[in-house]
């Protein structure tokens, strides 16, 4: 009965011309659908390379796989619906230890890696993977009316996440080293996360304190020597004054004796030879006093020269101390500290659905 009902709509046997017309239309439809398929394949490959999702689908039903939804920071423009793309999310703890540098620090990080339609290698090696210490905001669930991008087959298997957790631990060990700055003299090292500017500021303060202490010790070393030289010079100057006074006294005495002798000879007094002898003796004494004054002055000059040399020596040593404590001339050594591999703990790992919106130029992330 059904066959008869269907057959009732047919005109009957088809002629050759009708058969050729039907076959031509079929070939044209097949050619059109084939070209569209090629275009769709090219577009899908471009999307996998550049980031946009594959054809949107409904939310997949997963068993044994923990799911999280990243919160959107802005709403899509217009009436565009949200599309969720799959990614990996994990939370890990890193332990940095260096007894030599006095470092024992734990750091919490979170990692996100996009999941392309095919997973041929470690997702954490993807260029789009990020590791951050900043918190990631999660939503309670997907937006109403949202669609979901294609989920790779491996991401639907709970056992795959164990392998990805181990791969992340290895990736973090190789890539999450921290840089430390060290100064050998004075012995000082930067703390994890301390910038070079902050470390140099702290180093400058320490160098200034050590410089002031070194200059104070240097002054304590030279000050007794300088005091002794100054005391000797003051004594020598006093000797010069005494010798000058004695020379003046001797000169005056010689002049008076000579005058008496001359007057005695003029007025006919006797013992002229005695006066002459006394005058000669006084002249000799004046000469000796003059020589003593000159030697005392030379002693003062020598002591002054020693003071100048000591001052110059102190200034040179002080300049050397300042140069040794100049922060601009201090050489800093850079050192990388890897996290302790045995302590890396990937505590949580889950499938993360990230919100996107379709735009004219391509899909735009809503969580950035």
C-alpha positions as CSV (number, residue, x, y, z in Angstrom):
1,X,0.0,0.0,0.0
2,X,2.8,2.5,0.9
3,X,4.7,1.6,-2.2
4,X,1.6,2.3,-4.3
5,X,1.1,5.6,-2.6
6,X,4.6,6.7,-3.3
7,X,4.6,5.4,-6.8
8,X,1.4,7.4,-7.5
9,X,3.4,10.6,-7.5
10,X,5.8,9.5,-10.2
11,X,5.2,10.3,-13.8
12,X,6.3,6.9,-14.9
13,X,9.5,5.7,-16.6
14,X,12.1,8.4,-17.1
15,X,13.5,9.2,-20.5
16,X,17.3,9.6,-21.3
17,X,17.0,13.4,-21.3
18,X,15.4,13.4,-17.9
19,X,18.0,11.0,-16.4
20,X,20.8,13.2,-17.8
21,X,19.2,16.4,-16.3
22,X,18.9,14.7,-12.9
23,X,22.5,13.5,-12.9
24,X,23.8,17.0,-14.0
25,X,22.0,18.6,-11.0
26,X,23.4,16.0,-8.7
27,X,27.0,16.5,-9.9
28,X,26.7,20.3,-9.4
29,X,25.4,19.9,-5.9
30,X,28.2,17.5,-5.1
31,X,30.8,19.9,-6.5
32,X,29.3,22.8,-4.5
33,X,29.2,20.8,-1.3
34,X,32.8,19.7,-1.8
35,X,34.1,23.2,-2.2
36,X,32.3,24.3,0.9
37,X,33.8,21.4,2.7
38,X,37.3,22.4,1.7
39,X,36.6,26.0,2.8
40,X,35.4,24.8,6.1
41,X,38.5,22.6,6.6
42,X,40.7,25.5,5.8
43,X,38.8,27.8,8.1
44,X,39.0,25.2,10.9
45,X,42.8,24.8,10.4
46,X,43.2,28.6,10.5
47,X,41.1,28.7,13.7
48,X,43.2,26.0,15.3
49,X,46.3,28.0,14.4
50,X,45.2,31.5,15.3
51,X,43.0,30.7,18.3
52,X,39.2,30.9,17.4
53,X,37.1,27.9,18.3
54,X,35.8,25.2,16.0
55,X,32.1,24.9,15.3
56,X,30.0,25.6,18.4
57,X,28.2,22.7,20.1
58,X,26.3,22.1,23.3
59,X,28.1,21.5,26.5
60,X,29.7,18.0,26.5
61,X,28.8,15.6,29.3
62,X,31.9,14.5,31.1
63,X,32.5,11.9,33.8
64,X,35.3,12.1,36.3
65,X,36.6,15.4,34.9
66,X,36.6,18.5,37.1
67,X,35.3,21.6,35.2
68,X,35.7,25.2,36.0
69,X,34.3,28.3,34.2
70,X,36.4,31.4,34.0
71,X,34.5,34.6,34.9
72,X,34.0,37.1,32.1
73,X,35.2,40.6,32.8
74,X,33.0,42.2,30.2
75,X,29.9,41.3,28.4
76,X,29.8,40.6,24.6
77,X,28.7,43.5,22.4
78,X,25.3,43.4,20.8
79,X,23.4,40.2,20.8
80,X,26.4,38.0,20.4
81,X,26.3,34.9,22.5
82,X,29.2,33.7,24.7
83,X,31.2,30.7,23.4
84,X,33.3,28.7,25.8
85,X,36.6,27.4,24.6
86,X,38.4,24.6,26.4
87,X,41.6,25.1,28.3
88,X,43.6,23.4,31.0
89,X,43.8,25.1,34.5
90,X,46.1,24.0,37.3
91,X,47.3,25.3,40.6
92,X,50.8,24.5,41.8
93,X,53.1,25.3,44.8
94,X,56.8,25.9,44.1
95,X,59.5,25.7,46.8
96,X,62.7,27.8,46.4
97,X,65.5,26.8,48.8
98,X,69.1,28.0,49.1
99,X,70.8,27.7,52.4
100,X,73.8,29.7,51.1
101,X,71.5,32.6,50.2
102,X,69.3,32.3,53.2
103,X,66.2,31.6,51.0
104,X,63.4,29.2,52.0
105,X,60.2,30.4,50.2
106,X,57.0,28.9,48.8
107,X,55.2,30.4,45.9
108,X,51.7,29.7,44.6
109,X,51.1,29.9,40.9
110,X,48.3,29.1,38.5
111,X,48.7,27.9,34.9
112,X,46.3,28.1,31.9
113,X,46.9,26.4,28.6
114,X,44.5,26.4,25.6
115,X,43.3,23.1,24.3
116,X,43.2,22.9,20.5
117,X,41.0,20.5,18.6
118,X,44.0,18.2,18.4
119,X,46.5,17.6,21.2
120,X,49.7,16.4,19.6
121,X,52.1,17.4,22.3
122,X,52.4,18.9,25.8
123,X,49.7,21.6,26.1
124,X,51.9,23.5,28.5
125,X,54.4,24.0,25.7
126,X,51.9,26.0,23.7
127,X,52.7,29.6,23.0
128,X,49.3,30.6,24.5
129,X,50.1,28.9,27.9
130,X,50.6,31.3,30.8
131,X,51.8,30.9,34.4
132,X,50.8,33.6,36.8
133,X,50.8,34.3,40.5
134,X,47.7,36.5,40.1
135,X,44.4,34.9,41.2
136,X,41.9,33.7,38.5
137,X,38.3,34.5,38.9
138,X,35.8,31.7,38.4
139,X,32.1,31.7,37.7
140,X,29.5,29.4,39.2
141,X,28.6,28.1,35.8
142,X,28.2,29.0,32.2
143,X,26.1,31.9,30.9
144,X,22.6,31.2,29.8
145,X,22.4,30.5,26.1
146,X,26.2,30.0,25.7
147,X,27.6,27.6,23.3
148,X,30.7,25.4,23.6
149,X,33.6,24.8,21.3
150,X,34.7,21.4,20.3
151,X,36.4,19.5,23.1
152,X,39.5,17.3,22.2
153,X,38.9,13.7,22.8
154,X,41.8,13.4,25.3
155,X,40.3,16.2,27.4
156,X,37.3,14.1,28.1
157,X,39.4,11.4,29.7
158,X,40.1,11.8,33.4
159,X,43.4,9.8,33.3
160,X,44.8,12.3,30.8
161,X,44.9,15.0,33.5
162,X,47.3,13.0,35.6
163,X,49.8,13.0,32.8
164,X,49.2,16.7,32.2
165,X,49.9,17.4,35.9
166,X,53.2,15.6,35.7
167,X,54.0,17.5,32.5
168,X,53.2,20.8,34.2
169,X,55.5,20.0,37.2
170,X,58.4,19.3,34.7
171,X,57.5,22.5,32.8
172,X,57.5,24.6,36.0
173,X,60.9,23.2,37.1
174,X,62.5,24.1,33.8
175,X,60.9,27.6,33.3
176,X,60.1,29.1,36.7
177,X,63.5,30.0,37.9
178,X,64.0,33.2,39.9
179,X,66.9,35.6,39.4
180,X,68.9,36.7,42.4
181,X,71.5,39.5,42.5
182,X,74.6,39.1,44.7
183,X,77.4,41.3,45.7
184,X,80.6,39.7,46.9
185,X,82.0,42.7,48.8
186,X,80.1,43.6,50.9
187,X,78.5,40.2,51.0
188,X,74.8,40.8,50.3
189,X,72.2,39.1,48.2
190,X,68.8,40.1,46.9
191,X,65.6,38.6,48.1
192,X,63.2,36.7,45.7
193,X,61.1,39.3,43.8
194,X,63.3,42.2,44.8
195,X,64.0,44.5,41.8
196,X,67.6,45.6,40.9
197,X,66.7,49.2,41.8
198,X,65.5,48.2,45.3
199,X,68.5,46.0,45.8
200,X,70.9,48.7,44.7
201,X,69.2,51.2,47.1
202,X,69.6,48.7,50.0
203,X,73.2,48.1,48.9
204,X,73.9,51.8,48.7
205,X,72.8,52.3,52.3
206,X,74.9,49.4,53.5
207,X,78.0,50.7,51.6
208,X,77.5,54.2,53.1
209,X,77.4,52.8,56.6
210,X,80.5,50.7,55.9
211,X,82.3,53.6,54.3
212,X,81.6,55.9,57.3
213,X,82.9,53.2,59.7
214,X,86.1,52.6,57.6
215,X,86.8,56.4,57.4
216,X,86.3,56.6,61.2
217,X,88.8,53.8,61.7
218,X,91.2,55.5,59.3
219,X,91.0,58.7,61.2
220,X,91.7,56.9,64.4
221,X,94.8,55.5,62.8
222,X,96.2,58.8,61.5
223,X,95.1,61.1,64.3
224,X,97.7,60.1,66.9
225,X,100.5,60.4,64.3
226,X,99.3,63.9,63.3
227,X,99.0,65.0,67.0
228,X,102.6,63.9,67.7
229,X,103.9,65.8,64.7
230,X,101.9,68.9,65.6
231,X,103.2,68.8,69.2
232,X,106.8,68.4,67.9
233,X,106.3,71.4,65.6
234,X,104.9,73.5,68.4
235,X,107.9,72.7,70.5
236,X,110.2,73.5,67.6
237,X,108.5,76.8,67.1
238,X,109.0,77.6,70.8
239,X,112.7,76.7,70.4
240,X,112.8,79.1,67.5
241,X,111.4,81.9,69.6
242,X,113.8,81.2,72.4
243,X,116.7,81.1,70.1
244,X,115.6,84.3,68.6
245,X,115.4,85.9,72.0
246,X,118.8,84.6,73.0
247,X,120.2,85.9,69.7
248,X,118.7,89.3,70.3
249,X,120.1,89.3,73.9
250,X,123.5,88.2,72.7
251,X,123.5,90.8,70.0
252,X,122.6,93.6,72.4
253,X,125.2,92.4,75.0
254,X,127.8,92.4,72.2
255,X,126.9,95.9,71.1
256,X,127.0,97.2,74.7
257,X,130.4,95.5,75.4
258,X,131.8,96.9,72.2
259,X,130.6,100.3,73.0
260,X,132.1,100.2,76.5
261,X,135.4,99.1,75.0
262,X,135.4,101.9,72.5
263,X,134.5,104.5,75.1
264,X,137.3,103.1,77.4
265,X,139.8,103.4,74.8
266,X,138.7,106.9,73.9
267,X,138.9,108.1,77.5
268,X,142.2,106.5,78.1
269,X,141.1,103.6,80.4
270,X,143.3,100.6,80.7
271,X,142.7,97.0,80.0
272,X,141.7,97.6,76.3
273,X,142.8,94.1,75.4
274,X,140.2,92.7,77.9
275,X,137.4,94.7,76.2
276,X,138.5,93.5,72.8
277,X,138.5,89.9,74.0
278,X,135.1,90.3,75.4
279,X,133.8,91.8,72.2
280,X,135.2,88.9,70.2
281,X,133.6,86.5,72.5
282,X,130.3,88.2,72.3
283,X,130.4,88.2,68.5
284,X,131.1,84.5,68.5
285,X,128.2,83.9,70.8
286,X,125.9,86.0,68.5
287,X,127.0,83.8,65.6
288,X,126.2,80.6,67.6
289,X,122.8,81.9,68.5
290,X,122.1,82.8,64.9
291,X,123.0,79.3,63.9
292,X,120.8,77.8,66.6
293,X,117.9,79.9,65.3
294,X,118.4,78.7,61.7
295,X,118.6,75.0,62.8
296,X,115.4,75.4,64.9
297,X,113.6,77.0,61.9
298,X,114.8,74.1,59.7
299,X,113.3,71.7,62.3
300,X,110.0,73.5,62.1
301,X,110.0,73.4,58.3
302,X,110.8,69.6,58.3
303,X,108.0,68.9,60.7
304,X,105.6,71.0,58.6
305,X,106.6,68.9,55.6
306,X,105.9,65.7,57.5
307,X,102.5,67.0,58.4
308,X,101.7,67.7,54.8
309,X,102.9,64.2,53.7
310,X,100.8,62.6,56.4
311,X,97.8,64.7,55.3
312,X,98.3,63.6,51.7
313,X,98.7,59.9,52.8
314,X,95.4,60.2,54.8
315,X,93.6,61.8,51.9
316,X,94.8,59.0,49.5
317,X,93.7,56.3,51.9
318,X,90.3,58.1,52.4
319,X,89.8,58.3,48.6
320,X,90.6,54.6,48.3
321,X,88.0,53.8,51.0
322,X,85.3,55.9,49.2
323,X,86.1,54.3,45.9
324,X,85.8,50.8,47.4
325,X,82.4,51.7,48.7
326,X,81.0,53.4,45.6
327,X,77.8,51.6,44.6
328,X,78.3,52.5,41.0
329,X,81.6,50.6,40.8
330,X,80.3,47.5,42.7
331,X,79.9,44.5,40.4
332,X,76.7,42.5,40.8
333,X,76.5,38.8,40.0
334,X,73.3,37.3,38.6
335,X,72.2,33.9,39.8
336,X,69.2,31.8,38.8
337,X,67.5,29.6,41.5
338,X,65.3,26.8,40.3
339,X,62.5,25.4,42.4
340,X,63.2,22.2,44.2
341,X,61.9,19.6,41.8
342,X,60.8,17.1,44.5
343,X,58.7,19.7,46.2
344,X,56.7,20.9,43.2
345,X,53.1,20.1,44.0
346,X,50.3,20.4,41.4
347,X,47.5,20.4,43.8
348,X,44.6,20.9,41.4
349,X,44.0,20.5,37.7
350,X,40.8,20.9,35.8
351,X,39.2,21.6,32.5
352,X,38.7,25.3,32.2
353,X,36.0,26.8,30.0
354,X,37.1,30.3,28.9
355,X,34.5,32.8,27.6
356,X,34.8,34.3,24.1
357,X,32.6,36.4,21.8
358,X,32.5,36.2,18.0
359,X,33.4,39.5,16.4
360,X,33.8,40.6,12.8
361,X,37.6,40.3,13.0
362,X,37.6,37.0,14.9
363,X,36.8,35.7,18.4
364,X,37.6,38.1,21.3
365,X,38.3,36.8,24.8
366,X,36.0,38.1,27.5
367,X,38.1,37.3,30.5
368,X,41.1,39.6,29.6
